[in-house]
Amino acid sequence: MVLQLFGSPVSTCTKRVAVVLREKKVPFELHPINLASREQKSPEYLAKQPFGQVPYIVDDGFVLYESRAICRYIAAKYAHQGTPLLPSSSDLKTIALFEQAASIEQNSFEPYASKCGMEKVIFPRLGLTTNQEAYDQAHQTLDMKLAVYDQILGKQKYLAGDELTIVDLFHISWGVLLKAGGSDIMESKPNLARWWIEITSRPAWVAVKDGVQSVEKY
């Protein structure tokens, strides 16, 4: 049975999973979840995803939620097809560097990028007022973090080394909202810009950037 993806076609985390599915050439069926009507808080949804967030997957009866966990699962299960996105399980140092990069993304990028995106893009779409002070603080902190990214990316091609991994792809869905909110911060430093332009130009992202759709076959 084809993998089932339950999520909003335009949500950042649903897009994160869809990018990896496309990189790995995994067909999937999208089940659109209407966030505006709070479908994700329905009893039926909470039975699968008890936190009431998107997305989750069902893979031959196996239910999994949390977008990063889903991406790791997909990249590992389909390791031998599509784009390699995980380090070799036999290379301890490469795994350690991968985990280091994963920690950087989750702790030094997403908290600030997501805050900027919420304040400048998501809240206005919902009719809510932007907290400019909160945005400015998050943007300033992110700029300092990205200065370190620029140093790292001046020594290697990607965040975990010289090979693309899911960690690089994890940045995209929140990162593009920075520009949508009026900031060019992702292209403000030379090594950072080189990396950012490359990963956001990948066909897998281009295919989902305006909304996730099912893929029947490759």
MDTraj code that builds the backbone (N, CA, C; nanometers):
import mdtraj as md
import numpy as np

residues = "MET VAL LEU GLN LEU PHE GLY SER PRO VAL SER THR CYS THR LYS ARG VAL ALA VAL VAL LEU ARG GLU LYS LYS VAL PRO PHE GLU LEU HIS PRO ILE ASN LEU ALA SER ARG GLU GLN LYS SER PRO GLU TYR LEU ALA LYS GLN PRO PHE GLY GLN VAL PRO TYR ILE VAL ASP ASP GLY PHE VAL LEU TYR GLU SER ARG ALA ILE CYS ARG TYR ILE ALA ALA LYS TYR ALA HIS GLN GLY THR PRO LEU LEU PRO SER SER SER ASP LEU LYS THR ILE ALA LEU PHE GLU GLN ALA ALA SER ILE GLU GLN ASN SER PHE GLU PRO TYR ALA SER LYS CYS GLY MET GLU LYS VAL ILE PHE PRO ARG LEU GLY LEU THR THR ASN GLN GLU ALA TYR ASP GLN ALA HIS GLN THR LEU ASP MET LYS LEU ALA VAL TYR ASP GLN ILE LEU GLY LYS GLN LYS TYR LEU ALA GLY ASP GLU LEU THR ILE VAL ASP LEU PHE HIS ILE SER TRP GLY VAL LEU LEU LYS ALA GLY GLY SER ASP ILE MET GLU SER LYS PRO ASN LEU ALA ARG TRP TRP ILE GLU ILE THR SER ARG PRO ALA TRP VAL ALA VAL LYS ASP GLY VAL GLN SER VAL GLU LYS TYR".split()
xyz = np.array([
    [0.0845, -0.1202, 0.0000],
    [0.0000, 0.0000, 0.0000],
    [0.0878, 0.1250, 0.0000],
    [0.0481, 0.2252, -0.0777],
    [0.1259, 0.3481, -0.0863],
    [0.1249, 0.4202, 0.0481],
    [0.2339, 0.4848, 0.0793],
    [0.2456, 0.5593, 0.2051],
    [0.1412, 0.6706, 0.2092],
    [0.0799, 0.6890, 0.3257],
    [-0.0237, 0.7906, 0.3455],
    [0.0334, 0.9054, 0.4291],
    [0.0181, 1.0273, 0.3771],
    [0.0656, 1.1478, 0.4468],
    [-0.0550, 1.2331, 0.4831],
    [-0.0729, 1.2576, 0.6121],
    [-0.1835, 1.3371, 0.6621],
    [-0.1299, 1.4725, 0.7078],
    [-0.1685, 1.5793, 0.6381],
    [-0.1191, 1.7115, 0.6753],
    [-0.1764, 1.8189, 0.5862],
    [-0.1534, 1.9423, 0.6248],
    [-0.1943, 2.0543, 0.5414],
    [-0.0974, 2.0686, 0.4246],
    [-0.1478, 2.0850, 0.3026],
    [-0.0595, 2.0976, 0.1862],
    [0.0352, 2.2170, 0.1931],
    [0.0014, 2.3167, 0.2748],
    [0.0840, 2.4373, 0.2804],
    [0.1600, 2.4512, 0.4120],
    [0.1493, 2.3555, 0.5013],
    [0.2183, 2.3686, 0.6293],
    [0.3676, 2.3410, 0.6141],
    [0.4461, 2.4079, 0.6953],
    [0.5912, 2.3944, 0.6867],
    [0.6364, 2.2508, 0.7125],
    [0.5774, 2.1865, 0.8105],
    [0.6236, 2.0521, 0.8472],
    [0.5761, 1.9463, 0.7488],
    [0.4584, 1.9670, 0.6886],
    [0.4137, 1.8751, 0.5847],
    [0.5047, 1.8860, 0.4636],
    [0.5435, 2.0077, 0.4285],
    [0.6366, 2.0271, 0.3171],
    [0.7713, 1.9644, 0.3473],
    [0.8160, 1.9734, 0.4706],
    [0.9445, 1.9126, 0.5091],
    [0.9438, 1.7636, 0.4771],
    [0.8359, 1.6959, 0.5147],
    [0.8256, 1.5526, 0.4881],
    [0.8141, 1.5257, 0.3386],
    [0.7342, 1.6048, 0.2690],
    [0.7127, 1.5839, 0.1259],
    [0.8415, 1.6001, 0.0460],
    [0.9273, 1.6930, 0.0861],
    [1.0561, 1.7111, 0.0182],
    [1.1386, 1.5832, 0.0269],
    [1.1441, 1.5246, 0.1456],
    [1.2228, 1.4029, 0.1624],
    [1.1600, 1.2867, 0.0856],
    [1.0290, 1.2756, 0.0869],
    [0.9628, 1.1713, 0.0080],
    [0.9991, 1.1840, -0.1397],
    [0.9996, 1.3063, -0.1886],
    [1.0332, 1.3273, -0.3300],
    [1.1811, 1.3008, -0.3566],
    [1.2689, 1.3424, -0.2663],
    [1.4109, 1.3134, -0.2846],
    [1.4366, 1.1626, -0.2888],
    [1.3607, 1.0882, -0.2101],
    [1.3792, 0.9437, -0.2021],
    [1.2946, 0.8671, -0.3035],
    [1.2198, 0.9398, -0.3877],
    [1.1377, 0.8778, -0.4920],
    [1.0357, 0.7799, -0.4338],
    [0.9714, 0.8219, -0.3263],
    [0.8707, 0.7399, -0.2590],
    [0.7310, 0.7919, -0.2949],
    [0.6493, 0.7152, -0.3656],
    [0.5120, 0.7581, -0.3923],
    [0.4349, 0.7733, -0.2614],
    [0.3426, 0.8676, -0.2583],
    [0.2620, 0.8866, -0.1380],
    [0.1284, 0.9487, -0.1748],
    [0.0322, 0.9255, -0.0869],
    [-0.0998, 0.9856, -0.1034],
    [-0.1201, 1.0879, 0.0067],
    [-0.1471, 1.2122, -0.0324],
    [-0.1722, 1.3176, 0.0645],
    [-0.3187, 1.3174, 0.1055],
    [-0.3423, 1.3209, 0.2360],
    [-0.4763, 1.3397, 0.2907],
    [-0.4796, 1.4804, 0.3506],
    [-0.5356, 1.5777, 0.2797],
    [-0.5313, 1.7167, 0.3265],
    [-0.6069, 1.7345, 0.4584],
    [-0.5417, 1.8022, 0.5522],
    [-0.6023, 1.8328, 0.6815],
    [-0.6308, 1.9826, 0.6858],
    [-0.7534, 2.0186, 0.7163],
    [-0.7956, 2.1588, 0.7179],
    [-0.7647, 2.2202, 0.8542],
    [-0.6563, 2.2968, 0.8599],
    [-0.6158, 2.3574, 0.9866],
    [-0.7115, 2.4680, 1.0298],
    [-0.7699, 2.5374, 0.9327],
    [-0.8604, 2.6476, 0.9642],
    [-0.9836, 2.5993, 1.0400],
    [-1.0284, 2.4788, 1.0066],
    [-1.1452, 2.4220, 1.0760],
    [-1.1037, 2.3368, 1.1958],
    [-0.9729, 2.3377, 1.2252],
    [-0.9160, 2.2641, 1.3395],
    [-0.9416, 2.1138, 1.3288],
    [-0.9339, 2.0642, 1.2068],
    [-0.9491, 1.9202, 1.1850],
    [-0.8435, 1.8413, 1.2608],
    [-0.7276, 1.9033, 1.2803],
    [-0.6182, 1.8356, 1.3503],
    [-0.6475, 1.8159, 1.4989],
    [-0.7537, 1.8783, 1.5479],
    [-0.7925, 1.8623, 1.6886],
    [-0.9131, 1.7692, 1.7039],
    [-0.9567, 1.7095, 1.5955],
    [-1.0724, 1.6188, 1.6018],
    [-1.0331, 1.4890, 1.6718],
    [-1.1282, 1.4199, 1.7319],
    [-1.0978, 1.2926, 1.7986],
    [-1.0315, 1.1919, 1.7052],
    [-1.0765, 1.1896, 1.5795],
    [-1.0213, 1.0947, 1.4833],
    [-0.8733, 1.1237, 1.4568],
    [-0.8411, 1.2516, 1.4454],
    [-0.7017, 1.2889, 1.4205],
    [-0.6164, 1.2647, 1.5450],
    [-0.6675, 1.3046, 1.6607],
    [-0.5920, 1.2897, 1.7851],
    [-0.5645, 1.1435, 1.8191],
    [-0.6444, 1.0533, 1.7656],
    [-0.6204, 0.9110, 1.7872],
    [-0.4901, 0.8666, 1.7205],
    [-0.4473, 0.9399, 1.6186],
    [-0.3230, 0.9082, 1.5479],
    [-0.2086, 1.0007, 1.5887],
    [-0.2427, 1.1281, 1.6094],
    [-0.1420, 1.2283, 1.6476],
    [-0.1930, 1.2999, 1.7723],
    [-0.1588, 1.2506, 1.8906],
    [-0.2209, 1.2999, 2.0137],
    [-0.1911, 1.4453, 2.0481],
    [-0.0910, 1.5067, 1.9829],
    [-0.0621, 1.6473, 2.0067],
    [-0.1426, 1.7391, 1.9155],
    [-0.2137, 1.6804, 1.8196],
    [-0.2980, 1.7605, 1.7317],
    [-0.2210, 1.8512, 1.6387],
    [-0.1080, 1.8019, 1.5882],
    [-0.0255, 1.8791, 1.4956],
    [-0.0078, 1.8010, 1.3659],
    [0.0296, 1.8720, 1.2612],
    [0.0563, 1.8047, 1.1339],
    [0.2060, 1.8035, 1.1060],
    [0.2505, 1.6968, 1.0333],
    [0.1747, 1.5858, 0.9771],
    [0.1935, 1.4587, 1.0573],
    [0.1308, 1.3521, 1.0087],
    [0.1690, 1.2176, 1.0478],
    [0.1601, 1.1296, 0.9244],
    [0.2217, 1.0124, 0.9297],
    [0.2157, 0.9184, 0.8186],
    [0.1597, 0.7850, 0.8660],
    [0.1050, 0.7109, 0.7719],
    [0.0703, 0.5711, 0.7927],
    [0.1386, 0.4929, 0.6820],
    [0.2306, 0.4065, 0.7198],
    [0.3073, 0.3275, 0.6238],
    [0.2801, 0.1799, 0.6496],
    [0.1911, 0.1244, 0.5695],
    [0.1530, -0.0166, 0.5850],
    [0.1108, -0.0466, 0.7288],
    [0.0303, 0.0426, 0.7849],
    [-0.0224, 0.0251, 0.9198],
    [0.0612, 0.0882, 1.0295],
    [0.1840, 0.1261, 0.9986],
    [0.2720, 0.1886, 1.0972],
    [0.2466, 0.3386, 1.1001],
    [0.2108, 0.3902, 1.2179],
    [0.1792, 0.5325, 1.2336],
    [0.2985, 0.6030, 1.2975],
    [0.3359, 0.7176, 1.2392],
    [0.4491, 0.7938, 1.2913],
    [0.4205, 0.9421, 1.2759],
    [0.4496, 1.0193, 1.3796],
    [0.4365, 1.1644, 1.3722],
    [0.5672, 1.2299, 1.4150],
    [0.5707, 1.3631, 1.4055],
    [0.6891, 1.4486, 1.4198],
    [0.7683, 1.4452, 1.2886],
    [0.7744, 1.5612, 1.2223],
    [0.8273, 1.5661, 1.0860],
    [0.9719, 1.5186, 1.0757],
    [1.0568, 1.5531, 1.1696],
    [1.1955, 1.5100, 1.1610],
    [1.2072, 1.3587, 1.1779],
    [1.1285, 1.3029, 1.2690],
    [1.1296, 1.1580, 1.2873],
    [1.0815, 1.0874, 1.1608],
    [0.9781, 1.1424, 1.0992],
    [0.9264, 1.0851, 0.9748],
    [1.0348, 1.0880, 0.8670],
    [1.1018, 1.2014, 0.8550],
    [1.2063, 1.2143, 0.7532],
    [1.3199, 1.1155, 0.7758],
    [1.3601, 1.0979, 0.8997],
    [1.4654, 1.0014, 0.9304],
    [1.4210, 0.8595, 0.8937],
    [1.2979, 0.8278, 0.9254],
    [1.2429, 0.6956, 0.8947],
    [1.2433, 0.6703, 0.7442],
    [1.1951, 0.7669, 0.6685],
    [1.1887, 0.7529, 0.5225],
    [1.3288, 0.7398, 0.4634],
    [1.4201, 0.8265, 0.5085],
    [1.5564, 0.8242, 0.4552],
    [1.6268, 0.6930, 0.4868],
    [1.5967, 0.6339, 0.6021],
    [1.6582, 0.5061, 0.6405],
    [1.5926, 0.3880, 0.5695],
    [1.4593, 0.3878, 0.5639],
    [1.3884, 0.2757, 0.5012],
    [1.4208, 0.2658, 0.3532],
    [1.4324, 0.3806, 0.2887],
    [1.4580, 0.3839, 0.1443],
    [1.6000, 0.4313, 0.1152],
    [1.6931, 0.3829, 0.1952],
    [1.8325, 0.4275, 0.1847],
    [1.8925, 0.4025, 0.0468],
    [1.8460, 0.2984, -0.0205],
    [1.9093, 0.2576, -0.1457],
    [1.8334, 0.3043, -0.2691],
    [1.7437, 0.4020, -0.2517],
    [1.6795, 0.4614, -0.3685],
    [1.6764, 0.6129, -0.3529],
    [1.6693, 0.6814, -0.4646],
    [1.6666, 0.8262, -0.4613],
    [1.7973, 0.8853, -0.4111],
    [1.7893, 1.0054, -0.3560],
    [1.9065, 1.0771, -0.3073],
    [1.9514, 1.0240, -0.1714],
    [2.0773, 0.9860, -0.1539],
    [2.1254, 0.9465, -0.0203],
    [2.1171, 1.0671, 0.0736],
    [2.0532, 1.0488, 0.1891],
    [2.0311, 1.1620, 0.2799],
    [2.0754, 1.1349, 0.4233],
    [2.1321, 1.0178, 0.4480],
    [2.1823, 0.9838, 0.5813],
    [2.3251, 0.9332, 0.5701],
    [2.4069, 0.9537, 0.6731],
    [2.5434, 0.9008, 0.6694],
    [2.5438, 0.7492, 0.6837],
    [2.6535, 0.6908, 0.6443],
    [2.6693, 0.5460, 0.6585],
    [2.6635, 0.5069, 0.8056],
    [2.5900, 0.3997, 0.8345],
    [2.5753, 0.3551, 0.9738],
    [2.7046, 0.2982, 1.0298],
    [2.8038, 0.2748, 0.9450],
    [2.9302, 0.2170, 0.9910],
    [3.0364, 0.3231, 1.0204],
    [3.0046, 0.4480, 0.9901],
    [3.1023, 0.5563, 1.0076],
    [3.0631, 0.6414, 1.1280],
    [3.1210, 0.6102, 1.2418],
    [3.0832, 0.6733, 1.3677],
    [3.1060, 0.8249, 1.3658],
    [3.2172, 0.8695, 1.3112],
    [3.2472, 1.0125, 1.3117],
    [3.1514, 1.0890, 1.2207],
    [3.1180, 1.0302, 1.1054],
    [3.0238, 1.0953, 1.0149],
    [2.8848, 1.1034, 1.0777],
    [2.8465, 0.9989, 1.1488],
    [2.7181, 1.0001, 1.2200],
    [2.7178, 1.1093, 1.3263],
    [2.8289, 1.1217, 1.3991],
    [2.8381, 1.2231, 1.5039],
    [2.8269, 1.3631, 1.4456],
    [2.8902, 1.3865, 1.3318],
    [2.8809, 1.5169, 1.2667],
    [2.7407, 1.5433, 1.2140],
    [2.6753, 1.4396, 1.1669],
    [2.5361, 1.4516, 1.1236],
    [2.4464, 1.4908, 1.2417],
    [2.4646, 1.4248, 1.3552],
    [2.3840, 1.4557, 1.4732],
    [2.4141, 1.5962, 1.5250],
    [2.5390, 1.6363, 1.5130],
    [2.5753, 1.7731, 1.5496],
    [2.4991, 1.8735, 1.4633],
    [2.4967, 1.8499, 1.3332],
    [2.4252, 1.9382, 1.2408],
    [2.2756, 1.9375, 1.2692],
    [2.2217, 1.8203, 1.2999],
    [2.0786, 1.8107, 1.3312],
    [2.0448, 1.8936, 1.4540],
    [2.1326, 1.8912, 1.5528],
    [2.1122, 1.9698, 1.6741],
    [2.1207, 2.1194, 1.6439],
    [2.2126, 2.1575, 1.5567],
    [2.2249, 2.2983, 1.5178],
    [2.0958, 2.3479, 1.4548],
    [2.0431, 2.2726, 1.3601],
    [1.9190, 2.3142, 1.2924],
    [1.8049, 2.3306, 1.3912],
    [1.7897, 2.2339, 1.4804],
    [1.6749, 2.2342, 1.5700],
    [1.6860, 2.3388, 1.6802],
    [1.8082, 2.3736, 1.7186],
    [1.8256, 2.4645, 1.8320],
    [1.8745, 2.6047, 1.7956],
    [1.9470, 2.6165, 1.6844],
    [2.0037, 2.7463, 1.6483],
    [1.9396, 2.8082, 1.5256],
    [1.8517, 2.7345, 1.4580],
    [1.7855, 2.7891, 1.3401],
    [1.6340, 2.7957, 1.3559],
    [1.5712, 2.6821, 1.3738],
    [1.4246, 2.6819, 1.3688],
    [1.3570, 2.7717, 1.4735],
    [1.4020, 2.7761, 1.5985],
    [1.3306, 2.8611, 1.6948],
    [1.3202, 3.0069, 1.6497],
    [1.4231, 3.0558, 1.5842],
    [1.4260, 3.1962, 1.5438],
    [1.3636, 3.2171, 1.4063],
    [1.3906, 3.1263, 1.3138],
    [1.3290, 3.1361, 1.1805],
    [1.1784, 3.1196, 1.1899],
    [1.1329, 3.0261, 1.2728],
    [0.9888, 3.0032, 1.2856],
    [0.9206, 3.1217, 1.3528],
    [0.9872, 3.1828, 1.4503],
    [0.9294, 3.3014, 1.5146],
    [0.9143, 3.4145, 1.4144],
    [1.0164, 3.4350, 1.3324],
    [1.0080, 3.5392, 1.2287],
    [0.8962, 3.5078, 1.1303],
    [0.8880, 3.3832, 1.0880],
    [0.7851, 3.3440, 0.9933],
    [0.6455, 3.3573, 1.0496],
    [0.6291, 3.3213, 1.1752],
    [0.4973, 3.3347, 1.2387],
    [0.4566, 3.4811, 1.2471],
    [0.5494, 3.5648, 1.2908],
    [0.5157, 3.7058, 1.3127],
    [0.4878, 3.7812, 1.1823],
    [0.5652, 3.7516, 1.0776],
    [0.5541, 3.8303, 0.9547],
    [0.4650, 3.7684, 0.8472],
    [0.4430, 3.6370, 0.8539],
    [0.3683, 3.5700, 0.7474],
    [0.2428, 3.5007, 0.7998],
    [0.2599, 3.4123, 0.8969],
    [0.1467, 3.3303, 0.9430],
    [0.0443, 3.4140, 1.0184],
    [0.0875, 3.4931, 1.1152],
    [-0.0075, 3.5733, 1.1932],
    [-0.0882, 3.6693, 1.1060],
    [-0.0246, 3.7434, 1.0145],
    [-0.1041, 3.8308, 0.9269],
    [-0.2066, 3.7549, 0.8435],
    [-0.1741, 3.6351, 0.7984],
    [-0.2691, 3.5547, 0.7224],
    [-0.3901, 3.5168, 0.8070],
    [-0.3665, 3.5052, 0.9370],
    [-0.4749, 3.4692, 1.0292],
    [-0.5485, 3.5909, 1.0833],
    [-0.5073, 3.7092, 1.0379],
    [-0.5703, 3.8321, 1.0844],
    [-0.5197, 3.8791, 1.2183],
    [-0.4046, 3.8294, 1.2600],
    [-0.3475, 3.8662, 1.3890],
    [-0.2408, 3.9741, 1.3702],
    [-0.2142, 4.0475, 1.4753],
    [-0.1175, 4.1571, 1.4696],
    [0.0244, 4.1074, 1.4914],
    [0.1163, 4.1574, 1.4105],
    [0.2578, 4.1235, 1.4257],
    [0.3166, 4.1950, 1.5469],
    [0.3925, 4.1194, 1.6258],
    [0.4680, 4.1775, 1.7357],
    [0.6063, 4.2140, 1.6811],
    [0.6244, 4.3388, 1.6428],
    [0.7485, 4.3805, 1.5776],
    [0.8697, 4.3616, 1.6671],
    [0.8533, 4.3862, 1.7951],
    [0.9653, 4.3701, 1.8881],
    [1.0099, 4.2248, 1.8936],
    [0.9136, 4.1330, 1.8992],
    [0.9461, 3.9901, 1.9029],
    [1.0147, 3.9474, 1.7738],
    [0.9638, 4.0008, 1.6620],
    [1.0255, 3.9700, 1.5315],
    [1.1689, 4.0212, 1.5269],
    [1.1894, 4.1448, 1.5659],
    [1.3228, 4.2047, 1.5594],
    [1.4226, 4.1279, 1.6452],
    [1.3789, 4.0861, 1.7617],
    [1.4682, 4.0123, 1.8512],
    [1.5058, 3.8768, 1.7907],
    [1.4065, 3.8067, 1.7374],
    [1.4329, 3.6760, 1.6760],
    [1.5218, 3.6914, 1.5534],
    [1.4963, 3.7938, 1.4734],
    [1.5736, 3.8163, 1.3509],
    [1.7180, 3.8502, 1.3840],
    [1.7377, 3.9313, 1.4862],
    [1.8739, 3.9676, 1.5274],
    [1.9506, 3.8454, 1.5766],
    [1.8843, 3.7634, 1.6559],
    [1.9502, 3.6417, 1.7056],
    [1.9809, 3.5468, 1.5911],
    [1.8858, 3.5321, 1.4990],
    [1.9076, 3.4448, 1.3841],
    [2.0264, 3.4927, 1.3009],
    [2.0392, 3.6220, 1.2842],
    [2.1511, 3.6765, 1.2066],
    [2.2849, 3.6375, 1.2692],
    [2.2923, 3.6401, 1.4003],
    [2.4154, 3.5994, 1.4688],
    [2.4412, 3.4505, 1.4500],
    [2.3361, 3.3711, 1.4576],
    [2.3506, 3.2265, 1.4367],
    [2.3962, 3.1971, 1.2941],
    [2.3391, 3.2700, 1.1976],
    [2.3726, 3.2455, 1.0574],
    [2.5145, 3.2901, 1.0231],
    [2.5690, 3.3811, 1.1020],
    [2.7101, 3.4174, 1.0841],
    [2.7995, 3.2958, 1.1122],
    [2.7585, 3.2150, 1.2088],
    [2.8324, 3.0913, 1.2380],
    [2.8104, 2.9900, 1.1258],
    [2.6870, 2.9817, 1.0780],
    [2.6598, 2.8966, 0.9613],
    [2.7556, 2.9321, 0.8478],
    [2.7726, 3.0613, 0.8227],
    [2.8576, 3.1049, 0.7124],
    [3.0012, 3.0572, 0.7315],
    [3.0476, 3.0592, 0.8550],
    [3.1818, 3.0085, 0.8842],
    [3.1912, 2.8591, 0.8559],
    [3.0923, 2.7846, 0.9029],
    [3.0904, 2.6390, 0.8823],
    [3.0861, 2.6066, 0.7331],
    [2.9993, 2.6772, 0.6611],
    [2.9795, 2.6490, 0.5191],
    [3.0935, 2.7033, 0.4333],
    [3.1823, 2.7784, 0.4920],
    [3.3033, 2.8192, 0.4228],
    [3.4079, 2.7085, 0.4212],
    [3.3871, 2.6067, 0.5042],
    [3.4825, 2.4958, 0.5153],
    [3.4291, 2.3666, 0.4551],
    [3.2999, 2.3594, 0.4317],
    [3.2380, 2.2378, 0.3789],
    [3.1140, 2.2756, 0.2997],
    [3.0671, 2.1821, 0.2173],
    [2.9582, 2.2134, 0.1246],
    [2.8230, 2.2207, 0.1921],
    [2.8017, 2.1326, 0.2902],
    [2.6724, 2.1256, 0.3579],
    [2.6924, 2.1324, 0.5090],
    [2.5836, 2.1351, 0.5821],
    [2.5940, 2.1592, 0.7258],
    [2.6610, 2.0443, 0.8010],
    [2.6437, 1.9204, 0.7525],
    [2.7031, 1.8055, 0.8202],
    [2.8345, 1.7607, 0.7581],
    [2.8740, 1.8236, 0.6493],
    [2.9969, 1.7832, 0.5800],
    [2.9860, 1.8163, 0.4323],
    [3.0420, 1.7304, 0.3487],
    [3.0410, 1.7570, 0.2045],
    [2.9333, 1.6798, 0.1292],
    [2.8438, 1.6146, 0.2028],
    [2.7328, 1.5433, 0.1403],
    [2.6000, 1.5992, 0.1912],
    [2.5059, 1.6122, 0.1005],
    [2.3716, 1.6561, 0.1370],
    [2.3074, 1.5570, 0.2333],
    [2.2384, 1.6079, 0.3353],
    [2.1618, 1.5215, 0.4256],
    [2.0238, 1.5826, 0.4493],
    [1.9407, 1.5070, 0.5180],
    [1.8083, 1.5584, 0.5524],
    [1.8178, 1.6859, 0.6355],
    [1.9259, 1.7046, 0.7083],
    [1.9402, 1.8243, 0.7916],
    [1.9379, 1.9512, 0.7070],
    [2.0040, 1.9487, 0.5936],
    [2.0005, 2.0649, 0.5050],
    [1.8572, 2.0934, 0.4610],
    [1.7860, 1.9881, 0.4232],
    [1.6491, 2.0028, 0.3763],
    [1.5552, 2.0504, 0.4866],
    [1.5856, 2.0178, 0.6110],
    [1.5009, 2.0592, 0.7238],
    [1.4860, 2.2114, 0.7310],
    [1.5850, 2.2843, 0.6829],
    [1.5839, 2.4305, 0.6933],
    [1.4858, 2.4991, 0.5987],
    [1.4501, 2.4319, 0.4899],
    [1.3899, 2.5042, 0.3783],
    [1.2537, 2.5635, 0.4089],
    [1.1630, 2.4837, 0.4641],
    [1.0239, 2.5293, 0.4722],
    [1.0052, 2.6513, 0.5621],
    [1.0822, 2.6617, 0.6707],
    [1.0757, 2.7839, 0.7514],
    [1.1640, 2.8925, 0.6924],
    [1.2759, 2.8532, 0.6328],
    [1.3679, 2.9520, 0.5780],
    [1.3066, 3.0368, 0.4681],
    [1.2242, 2.9757, 0.3827],
    [1.1643, 3.0535, 0.2730],
    [1.0646, 3.1564, 0.3249],
    [1.0098, 3.1332, 0.4434],
    [0.9161, 3.2306, 0.4990],
    [0.9863, 3.3585, 0.5434],
    [1.1162, 3.3510, 0.5650],
    [1.1906, 3.4717, 0.5991],
    [1.1835, 3.5710, 0.4840],
    [1.2077, 3.5220, 0.3617],
    [1.1992, 3.6103, 0.2458],
    [1.0564, 3.6558, 0.2222],
    [0.9601, 3.5653, 0.2422],
    [0.8192, 3.6026, 0.2268],
    [0.7812, 3.7130, 0.3233],
    [0.8515, 3.7193, 0.4375],
    [0.8267, 3.8230, 0.5362],
    [0.9098, 3.9488, 0.5156],
    [0.9859, 3.9527, 0.4058],
    [1.0603, 4.0739, 0.3722],
    [1.2077, 4.0726, 0.4065],
    [1.2618, 3.9570, 0.4483],
    [1.4024, 3.9506, 0.4871],
    [1.4845, 3.8711, 0.3862],
    [1.6006, 3.9223, 0.3518],
    [1.6952, 3.8516, 0.2651],
    [1.8083, 3.7887, 0.3456],
    [1.7828, 3.7598, 0.4699],
    [1.8873, 3.7139, 0.5605],
    [1.9550, 3.5851, 0.5150],
    [1.8803, 3.4965, 0.4452],
    [1.9387, 3.3700, 0.4025],
    [2.0384, 3.3867, 0.2880],
    [2.0423, 3.5031, 0.2281],
    [2.1389, 3.5298, 0.1207],
    [2.2299, 3.6467, 0.1566],
    [2.2417, 3.6740, 0.2864],
    [2.3160, 3.7925, 0.3318],
    [2.4640, 3.7671, 0.3527],
    [2.5057, 3.6400, 0.3440],
    [2.6450, 3.6042, 0.3672],
    [2.6872, 3.5073, 0.2573],
    [2.8077, 3.5170, 0.2069],
    [2.8427, 3.4461, 0.0828],
    [2.8313, 3.2939, 0.0877],
    [2.8859, 3.2308, 0.1892],
    [2.8812, 3.0846, 0.1957],
    [2.7401, 3.0348, 0.2277],
    [2.6744, 3.1086, 0.3144],
    [2.5354, 3.0788, 0.3462],
    [2.4491, 3.0888, 0.2211],
    [2.4670, 3.1951, 0.1434],
    [2.3876, 3.2171, 0.0226],
    [2.4097, 3.1060, -0.0790],
    [2.5350, 3.0658, -0.0977],
    [2.5653, 2.9571, -0.1917],
    [2.4881, 2.8304, -0.1551],
    [2.4954, 2.7945, -0.0272],
    [2.4239, 2.6754, 0.0234],
    [2.2739, 2.6909, 0.0093],
    [2.2220, 2.8063, 0.0489],
    [2.0779, 2.8284, 0.0487],
    [2.0199, 2.8237, -0.0923],
    [2.0855, 2.8884, -0.1847],
    [2.0372, 2.8888, -0.3229],
    [2.0391, 2.7480, -0.3806],
    [2.1418, 2.6718, -0.3457],
    [2.1502, 2.5347, -0.3961],
    [2.0365, 2.4475, -0.3433],
    [2.0141, 2.4475, -0.2127],
    [1.9136, 2.3552, -0.1584],
    [1.7717, 2.3967, -0.1950],
    [1.7473, 2.5264, -0.2089],
    [1.6120, 2.5707, -0.2448],
    [1.5861, 2.5616, -0.3948],
    [1.6892, 2.5301, -0.4722],
    [1.6721, 2.5101, -0.6160],
    [1.6508, 2.3635, -0.6514],
    [1.6566, 2.2757, -0.5536],
    [1.6412, 2.1329, -0.5814],
    [1.4992, 2.1045, -0.6313],
    [1.4849, 2.0194, -0.7313],
    [1.3529, 1.9897, -0.7869],
    [1.2520, 1.9410, -0.6832],
    [1.2979, 1.8694, -0.5810],
    [1.2063, 1.8196, -0.4786],
    [1.1390, 1.9350, -0.4045],
    [1.2157, 2.0415, -0.3761],
    [1.1550, 2.1573, -0.3102],
    [1.0677, 2.2365, -0.4070],
    [1.1162, 2.2573, -0.5272],
    [1.0385, 2.3318, -0.6271],
    [0.9016, 2.2678, -0.6463],
    [0.8953, 2.1350, -0.6378],
    [0.7696, 2.0633, -0.6594],
    [0.6686, 2.0836, -0.5470],
    [0.7141, 2.1184, -0.4272],
    [0.6218, 2.1290, -0.3136],
    [0.6090, 2.2709, -0.2582],
    [0.6888, 2.3635, -0.3080],
    [0.6942, 2.4957, -0.2452],
    [0.5593, 2.5677, -0.2459],
    [0.4780, 2.5441, -0.3455],
    [0.3475, 2.6100, -0.3525],
    [0.2344, 2.5243, -0.2991],
    [0.2675, 2.4053, -0.2493],
    [0.1664, 2.3170, -0.1931],
    [0.1964, 2.1719, -0.2258],
    [0.1772, 2.0847, -0.1287],
    [0.2062, 1.9423, -0.1448],
    [0.0919, 1.8734, -0.2193],
    [0.1282, 1.7869, -0.3122],
    [0.0321, 1.7056, -0.3835],
    [0.0778, 1.5609, -0.3820],
    [-0.0188, 1.4691, -0.3926],
    [0.0134, 1.3271, -0.3955],
    [0.1019, 1.2940, -0.5148],
    [0.1830, 1.1886, -0.4994],
    [0.2642, 1.1368, -0.6097],
    [0.2321, 0.9892, -0.6256],
    [0.1730, 0.9535, -0.7386],
    [0.1293, 0.8159, -0.7579],
    [0.2431, 0.7211, -0.7871],
    [0.3409, 0.7652, -0.8674],
    [0.4518, 0.6772, -0.9021],
    [0.5688, 0.7584, -0.9555],
    [0.6850, 0.6947, -0.9625],
    [0.8048, 0.7553, -1.0211],
    [0.8529, 0.6681, -1.1360],
])
top = md.Topology()
chain = top.add_chain()
for i, resn in enumerate(residues, 1):
    res = top.add_residue(resn, chain, resSeq=i)
    for name in ("N", "CA", "C"):
        top.add_atom(name, md.element.get_by_symbol(name[0]), res)
traj = md.Trajectory(xyz[None], top)
